[in-house]
Amino acid sequence: MKQEYKKKSVIVTGADNGIGLAMTRELLSSGRYLVGALDLSDDSLSVLQKDCPERLRICICDVTDGDAVGAAVESLASEWGRIDILLNNACLAVFGRFEEKAVNDSRREFEVNYWGAVSLIRAVLPHMKSARKGVIHNVSSGVGITGFPGIYGYASSKGALEALTRTLALELKEFGIVVNLMHPPLTRTRSSSPLGIPEQAMDNPERVGRRLARKIGSRRPVITPDFRTGAGLLLSRHFPVFMGRMLAWMTERARKE
């Protein structure tokens, strides 16, 4: 038990598929973390739990349900005695041009991508403030900076998440809590599939997840899996209009090819 107590405790949302699943797998493989995996299902996670029954806790939880989120976090904190790291990875993307898309679809995107993160942060904050330390990673997207056609709800929610992260980084610094952004590249995940971008133009979720997991707990303001992603993100921040137009053009060209 003492040996397990030395391990860092991590909560990962959206952990049953894509980047979240790859990160959860890598964190468990390292042997250095206790992982609380939150998602709507455990189809993939149940396989991992067979190999790591002592270090993986699965919570079937909708991040838009504040009561369920609170109960899951309290259960994990009670068992582990603390929450060291939160990774807000759960997301929803509904493809559709502005005039063709139902407003409720975009409300749902915000409920998952933005308000879901807010609920998790509010739930872990008392534990981190009590310990006077903690790290909160919010997974964002370059489209939250540049915009992207056909995905205004997702892009807008990620832009809001960027602003939330920068604000909380300032507010919580005095408590020893770091709040920062994780930026994966465009990846072959369930949320990106509606874009219609050819698979060869997107990165592999296993590769991205492994690289990001190795940087879990980083206190840098922005975390990327590799230099190329970091360079692209830097360009997006300095030239958002140009990069948005270029990415839209490249995507349309890739679709046609």
C-alpha positions as a Markdown table, in Angstrom:
| # | Residue | x | y | z |
|---|---|---|---|---|
| 1 | Met | 0.0 | 0.0 | 0.0 |
| 2 | Lys | 2.8 | 2.4 | 0.8 |
| 3 | Gln | 4.4 | 1.7 | -2.6 |
| 4 | Glu | 1.1 | 2.5 | -4.3 |
| 5 | Tyr | 0.7 | 5.7 | -2.3 |
| 6 | Lys | 3.9 | 7.1 | -3.9 |
| 7 | Lys | 2.4 | 6.9 | -7.3 |
| 8 | Lys | 0.8 | 10.0 | -8.8 |
| 9 | Ser | -3.0 | 9.9 | -9.1 |
| 10 | Val | -4.5 | 11.0 | -12.5 |
| 11 | Ile | -8.0 | 11.5 | -13.7 |
| 12 | Val | -8.5 | 11.1 | -17.4 |
| 13 | Thr | -11.9 | 11.9 | -19.1 |
| 14 | Gly | -12.8 | 10.5 | -22.5 |
| 15 | Ala | -10.6 | 7.6 | -21.6 |
| 16 | Asp | -12.3 | 4.8 | -23.5 |
| 17 | Asn | -11.2 | 5.7 | -27.0 |
| 18 | Gly | -8.7 | 7.7 | -29.1 |
| 19 | Ile | -6.1 | 9.8 | -27.5 |
| 20 | Gly | -7.6 | 9.3 | -24.0 |
| 21 | Leu | -7.3 | 5.6 | -24.3 |
| 22 | Ala | -3.8 | 5.7 | -25.6 |
| 23 | Met | -2.7 | 8.0 | -22.8 |
| 24 | Thr | -4.4 | 5.8 | -20.2 |
| 25 | Arg | -2.6 | 2.8 | -21.6 |
| 26 | Glu | 0.8 | 4.6 | -21.5 |
| 27 | Leu | 0.3 | 5.9 | -18.0 |
| 28 | Leu | -0.5 | 2.4 | -16.7 |
| 29 | Ser | 2.4 | 0.9 | -18.7 |
| 30 | Ser | 4.9 | 3.3 | -17.0 |
| 31 | Gly | 3.9 | 1.8 | -13.6 |
| 32 | Arg | 4.1 | 5.3 | -12.0 |
| 33 | Tyr | 0.5 | 6.3 | -11.9 |
| 34 | Leu | -2.9 | 5.5 | -10.4 |
| 35 | Val | -5.5 | 6.2 | -13.1 |
| 36 | Gly | -9.1 | 7.1 | -12.7 |
| 37 | Ala | -10.7 | 6.7 | -16.2 |
| 38 | Leu | -14.0 | 8.5 | -16.9 |
| 39 | Asp | -16.2 | 7.8 | -19.9 |
| 40 | Leu | -19.6 | 6.9 | -21.1 |
| 41 | Ser | -18.5 | 3.2 | -21.6 |
| 42 | Asp | -15.7 | 0.9 | -20.7 |
| 43 | Asp | -15.5 | -1.3 | -23.8 |
| 44 | Ser | -11.8 | -0.8 | -24.2 |
| 45 | Leu | -10.9 | 0.1 | -20.7 |
| 46 | Ser | -12.1 | -3.2 | -19.3 |
| 47 | Val | -9.3 | -4.9 | -21.1 |
| 48 | Leu | -6.8 | -2.7 | -19.5 |
| 49 | Gln | -8.3 | -3.2 | -16.1 |
| 50 | Lys | -7.6 | -7.0 | -16.3 |
| 51 | Asp | -3.9 | -6.2 | -16.6 |
| 52 | Cys | -3.8 | -3.4 | -14.0 |
| 53 | Pro | -6.6 | -4.1 | -11.4 |
| 54 | Glu | -4.8 | -2.3 | -8.6 |
| 55 | Arg | -3.9 | 0.9 | -10.6 |
| 56 | Leu | -6.9 | 1.5 | -12.8 |
| 57 | Arg | -10.4 | 2.6 | -11.6 |
| 58 | Ile | -13.1 | 3.0 | -14.2 |
| 59 | Cys | -16.0 | 5.4 | -13.6 |
| 60 | Ile | -18.9 | 5.2 | -16.1 |
| 61 | Cys | -19.7 | 8.9 | -16.1 |
| 62 | Asp | -21.2 | 11.6 | -18.3 |
| 63 | Val | -19.1 | 14.7 | -17.8 |
| 64 | Thr | -22.2 | 16.9 | -18.4 |
| 65 | Asp | -23.8 | 15.4 | -15.3 |
| 66 | Gly | -22.4 | 17.5 | -12.4 |
| 67 | Asp | -23.6 | 15.1 | -9.7 |
| 68 | Ala | -22.1 | 12.1 | -11.4 |
| 69 | Val | -18.8 | 13.9 | -11.9 |
| 70 | Gly | -18.7 | 15.0 | -8.2 |
| 71 | Ala | -19.5 | 11.4 | -7.0 |
| 72 | Ala | -16.7 | 9.9 | -9.3 |
| 73 | Val | -14.1 | 12.4 | -8.1 |
| 74 | Glu | -15.0 | 12.0 | -4.4 |
| 75 | Ser | -14.8 | 8.2 | -4.8 |
| 76 | Leu | -11.3 | 8.3 | -6.3 |
| 77 | Ala | -10.1 | 10.9 | -3.8 |
| 78 | Ser | -11.4 | 8.8 | -0.9 |
| 79 | Glu | -9.6 | 5.7 | -2.2 |
| 80 | Trp | -6.3 | 7.5 | -3.1 |
| 81 | Gly | -6.2 | 10.2 | -0.5 |
| 82 | Arg | -5.6 | 12.9 | -3.1 |
| 83 | Ile | -5.9 | 14.0 | -6.8 |
| 84 | Asp | -2.6 | 15.0 | -8.3 |
| 85 | Ile | -3.5 | 15.5 | -12.0 |
| 86 | Leu | -6.6 | 16.1 | -14.0 |
| 87 | Leu | -6.7 | 15.6 | -17.7 |
| 88 | Asn | -9.8 | 17.1 | -19.4 |
| 89 | Asn | -9.8 | 15.2 | -22.6 |
| 90 | Ala | -13.5 | 14.3 | -23.2 |
| 91 | Cys | -14.9 | 16.0 | -26.3 |
| 92 | Leu | -17.7 | 16.1 | -28.8 |
| 93 | Ala | -17.6 | 17.3 | -32.4 |
| 94 | Val | -20.7 | 17.6 | -34.6 |
| 95 | Phe | -20.0 | 18.4 | -38.2 |
| 96 | Gly | -22.2 | 20.8 | -40.1 |
| 97 | Arg | -22.1 | 24.2 | -41.6 |
| 98 | Phe | -23.5 | 27.0 | -39.5 |
| 99 | Glu | -26.9 | 27.4 | -41.3 |
| 100 | Glu | -27.4 | 23.7 | -41.6 |
| 101 | Lys | -26.6 | 22.7 | -38.0 |
| 102 | Ala | -29.1 | 22.5 | -35.2 |
| 103 | Val | -28.3 | 25.0 | -32.4 |
| 104 | Asn | -28.9 | 22.2 | -29.8 |
| 105 | Asp | -26.0 | 20.3 | -31.4 |
| 106 | Ser | -23.7 | 23.1 | -30.6 |
| 107 | Arg | -25.1 | 23.5 | -27.1 |
| 108 | Arg | -24.3 | 19.8 | -26.5 |
| 109 | Glu | -20.7 | 20.4 | -27.8 |
| 110 | Phe | -20.3 | 23.2 | -25.2 |
| 111 | Glu | -21.8 | 21.0 | -22.5 |
| 112 | Val | -19.2 | 18.3 | -23.1 |
| 113 | Asn | -16.1 | 20.3 | -24.2 |
| 114 | Tyr | -16.4 | 23.4 | -22.0 |
| 115 | Trp | -18.9 | 22.8 | -19.2 |
| 116 | Gly | -17.7 | 19.3 | -18.7 |
| 117 | Ala | -14.2 | 20.5 | -18.1 |
| 118 | Val | -15.6 | 23.2 | -15.7 |
| 119 | Ser | -17.4 | 20.5 | -13.7 |
| 120 | Leu | -14.3 | 18.4 | -13.4 |
| 121 | Ile | -12.2 | 21.3 | -12.3 |
| 122 | Arg | -14.7 | 22.4 | -9.7 |
| 123 | Ala | -14.8 | 18.8 | -8.3 |
| 124 | Val | -11.0 | 18.4 | -8.0 |
| 125 | Leu | -10.2 | 21.9 | -6.8 |
| 126 | Pro | -10.9 | 21.4 | -3.1 |
| 127 | His | -8.5 | 18.4 | -3.0 |
| 128 | Met | -5.8 | 20.3 | -4.9 |
| 129 | Lys | -6.1 | 23.5 | -2.8 |
| 130 | Ser | -6.0 | 21.4 | 0.4 |
| 131 | Ala | -2.7 | 19.8 | -0.8 |
| 132 | Arg | -1.5 | 23.2 | -2.1 |
| 133 | Lys | -0.5 | 21.5 | -5.4 |
| 134 | Gly | -1.9 | 19.9 | -8.5 |
| 135 | Val | -1.9 | 20.0 | -12.3 |
| 136 | Ile | -4.9 | 20.5 | -14.6 |
| 137 | His | -4.4 | 19.8 | -18.3 |
| 138 | Asn | -7.1 | 21.0 | -20.7 |
| 139 | Val | -7.0 | 19.3 | -24.1 |
| 140 | Ser | -7.6 | 22.0 | -26.7 |
| 141 | Ser | -7.3 | 22.2 | -30.5 |
| 142 | Gly | -5.7 | 24.5 | -33.1 |
| 143 | Val | -9.2 | 25.2 | -34.6 |
| 144 | Gly | -10.1 | 27.0 | -31.4 |
| 145 | Ile | -7.5 | 29.6 | -32.5 |
| 146 | Thr | -7.8 | 29.6 | -36.3 |
| 147 | Gly | -11.4 | 28.5 | -36.8 |
| 148 | Phe | -12.4 | 25.8 | -39.3 |
| 149 | Pro | -15.3 | 25.5 | -41.7 |
| 150 | Gly | -18.1 | 23.1 | -40.8 |
| 151 | Ile | -17.3 | 22.8 | -37.1 |
| 152 | Tyr | -18.1 | 26.1 | -35.5 |
| 153 | Gly | -19.5 | 24.6 | -32.3 |
| 154 | Tyr | -16.4 | 22.5 | -31.6 |
| 155 | Ala | -14.0 | 25.3 | -32.6 |
| 156 | Ser | -15.9 | 27.8 | -30.4 |
| 157 | Ser | -15.9 | 25.5 | -27.4 |
| 158 | Lys | -12.2 | 25.0 | -27.7 |
| 159 | Gly | -11.6 | 28.8 | -28.0 |
| 160 | Ala | -13.6 | 29.2 | -24.7 |
| 161 | Leu | -11.5 | 26.4 | -23.1 |
| 162 | Glu | -8.3 | 28.3 | -24.1 |
| 163 | Ala | -9.6 | 31.5 | -22.3 |
| 164 | Leu | -10.7 | 29.5 | -19.3 |
| 165 | Thr | -7.3 | 27.8 | -19.0 |
| 166 | Arg | -5.4 | 31.1 | -19.1 |
| 167 | Thr | -7.7 | 32.7 | -16.6 |
| 168 | Leu | -7.5 | 29.8 | -14.1 |
| 169 | Ala | -3.7 | 29.6 | -14.5 |
| 170 | Leu | -3.6 | 33.2 | -13.1 |
| 171 | Glu | -6.2 | 32.6 | -10.4 |
| 172 | Leu | -4.9 | 29.3 | -9.0 |
| 173 | Lys | -1.2 | 30.0 | -9.1 |
| 174 | Glu | -1.2 | 31.2 | -5.5 |
| 175 | Phe | -2.4 | 27.7 | -4.4 |
| 176 | Gly | 0.4 | 25.9 | -6.2 |
| 177 | Ile | -2.0 | 24.6 | -8.9 |
| 178 | Val | -0.9 | 24.7 | -12.5 |
| 179 | Val | -3.6 | 24.9 | -15.2 |
| 180 | Asn | -2.3 | 24.5 | -18.8 |
| 181 | Leu | -3.2 | 23.4 | -22.3 |
| 182 | Met | -2.5 | 20.2 | -24.2 |
| 183 | His | -2.5 | 20.5 | -27.9 |
| 184 | Pro | -2.5 | 17.3 | -30.0 |
| 185 | Pro | -2.2 | 17.5 | -33.8 |
| 186 | Leu | -5.2 | 16.6 | -36.0 |
| 187 | Thr | -5.6 | 13.0 | -35.1 |
| 188 | Arg | -7.7 | 10.0 | -36.4 |
| 189 | Thr | -10.2 | 10.0 | -33.6 |
| 190 | Arg | -14.0 | 9.6 | -33.3 |
| 191 | Ser | -14.4 | 13.4 | -32.9 |
| 192 | Ser | -12.4 | 14.2 | -36.0 |
| 193 | Ser | -14.1 | 11.6 | -38.3 |
| 194 | Pro | -17.0 | 13.9 | -39.3 |
| 195 | Leu | -14.5 | 16.4 | -40.9 |
| 196 | Gly | -14.1 | 14.1 | -43.9 |
| 197 | Ile | -10.3 | 14.6 | -43.9 |
| 198 | Pro | -8.4 | 11.6 | -45.4 |
| 199 | Glu | -6.9 | 9.4 | -42.7 |
| 200 | Gln | -3.5 | 9.7 | -44.2 |
| 201 | Ala | -3.6 | 13.4 | -43.5 |
| 202 | Met | -4.1 | 12.8 | -39.8 |
| 203 | Asp | -1.9 | 11.5 | -37.0 |
| 204 | Asn | -2.1 | 8.2 | -35.3 |
| 205 | Pro | -3.9 | 8.4 | -31.9 |
| 206 | Glu | -1.6 | 5.8 | -30.3 |
| 207 | Arg | 1.5 | 7.7 | -31.2 |
| 208 | Val | 0.0 | 11.1 | -30.1 |
| 209 | Gly | -1.3 | 9.6 | -26.8 |
| 210 | Arg | 2.0 | 8.0 | -25.9 |
| 211 | Arg | 3.9 | 11.2 | -26.4 |
| 212 | Leu | 1.5 | 13.3 | -24.5 |
| 213 | Ala | 1.3 | 10.8 | -21.7 |
| 214 | Arg | 5.0 | 11.1 | -21.2 |
| 215 | Lys | 4.5 | 14.8 | -20.6 |
| 216 | Ile | 1.7 | 14.4 | -18.1 |
| 217 | Gly | 2.3 | 16.7 | -15.1 |
| 218 | Ser | 4.3 | 19.2 | -17.1 |
| 219 | Arg | 4.0 | 22.7 | -15.8 |
| 220 | Arg | 4.6 | 24.3 | -19.2 |
| 221 | Pro | 1.8 | 26.7 | -20.3 |
| 222 | Val | 1.3 | 24.7 | -23.6 |
| 223 | Ile | 2.1 | 21.1 | -24.1 |
| 224 | Thr | 2.5 | 19.5 | -27.5 |
| 225 | Pro | 3.6 | 15.9 | -28.4 |
| 226 | Asp | 6.4 | 17.0 | -30.8 |
| 227 | Phe | 8.2 | 19.9 | -32.3 |
| 228 | Arg | 6.2 | 19.9 | -35.5 |
| 229 | Thr | 2.9 | 20.3 | -33.6 |
| 230 | Gly | 4.4 | 23.1 | -31.5 |
| 231 | Ala | 5.7 | 24.9 | -34.5 |
| 232 | Gly | 2.3 | 24.8 | -36.2 |
| 233 | Leu | 0.6 | 26.0 | -33.1 |
| 234 | Leu | 3.0 | 28.9 | -32.8 |
| 235 | Leu | 2.2 | 29.9 | -36.4 |
| 236 | Ser | -1.5 | 29.6 | -35.6 |
| 237 | Arg | -1.3 | 31.9 | -32.6 |
| 238 | His | 0.7 | 34.6 | -34.5 |
| 239 | Phe | -1.2 | 34.3 | -37.9 |
| 240 | Pro | -4.6 | 32.9 | -37.1 |
| 241 | Val | -6.4 | 34.2 | -40.1 |
| 242 | Phe | -3.8 | 33.1 | -42.6 |
| 243 | Met | -3.4 | 29.6 | -40.9 |
| 244 | Gly | -7.2 | 29.2 | -40.8 |
| 245 | Arg | -7.5 | 29.9 | -44.5 |
| 246 | Met | -4.5 | 27.7 | -45.4 |
| 247 | Leu | -5.8 | 24.7 | -43.3 |
| 248 | Ala | -9.3 | 25.0 | -44.9 |
| 249 | Trp | -7.8 | 25.1 | -48.4 |
| 250 | Met | -5.4 | 22.2 | -47.7 |
| 251 | Thr | -8.3 | 20.1 | -46.2 |
| 252 | Glu | -10.6 | 20.8 | -49.1 |
| 253 | Arg | -7.8 | 19.8 | -51.5 |
| 254 | Ala | -7.1 | 16.6 | -49.6 |
| 255 | Arg | -10.7 | 15.7 | -49.7 |
| 256 | Lys | -10.9 | 16.1 | -53.5 |
| 257 | Glu | -7.7 | 14.1 | -54.0 |
